[in-house]
């Protein structure tokens, strides 16, 4: 019985770890203001000297997901593999 609870506890830890770190945390959306329906997007970009910088932008909630996807696509296009 004790083995079962230990196994269950370890499984829950692994599931929570996977849920947290499966996303790309360099491009994320967080609620900024519920009254004004604004979201904060944190993203990466290249500056003029081709250095990677971290930026933030405030956008309306209804278009935040599309803007985040667009910023991700534009950043990944610049990476030469």
PyMOL commands that set and color helices and strands:
alter all, ss='L'
color gray80, all
select helices_A, chain A and resi 2-21+61-78
alter helices_A, ss='H'
color red, helices_A
select strands_A, chain A and resi 28-33+38-46+52-60
alter strands_A, ss='S'
color yellow, strands_A
deselect
rebuild
show_as cartoon
